[in-house]
Amino acid sequence: MAQHAGHGAQQAVFATKAEAEAAAKHFNCKGAHRMGNQWMPCASHGEATGGTSSPSAP
């Protein structure tokens, strides 16, 4: 039985770089990066997951 993503969920892992680059616009970024043998949108993983490189100031 196939499982379906919840409402509003975006596919984040793709078989090809071109698919990931095309999906990047939905993640508000550009480019693609390799994750194992698959591809994810955004030039870096931090962009794709919404991470930041520095902690928030108090």
SULLIN-V533472 format. One record per helix or strand of 3 or more residues. SS is the DSSP state (2 for helix, 1 for strand). FROM is the first residue (numbers start at 1). TO is the last residue. If there is no record, write none. Layout:
ss->SS from->FROM to->TO
ss->SS from->FROM to->TO
This chain:
ss->2 from->17 to->27
ss->1 from->32 to->35
ss->1 from->38 to->41
ss->2 from->45 to->49
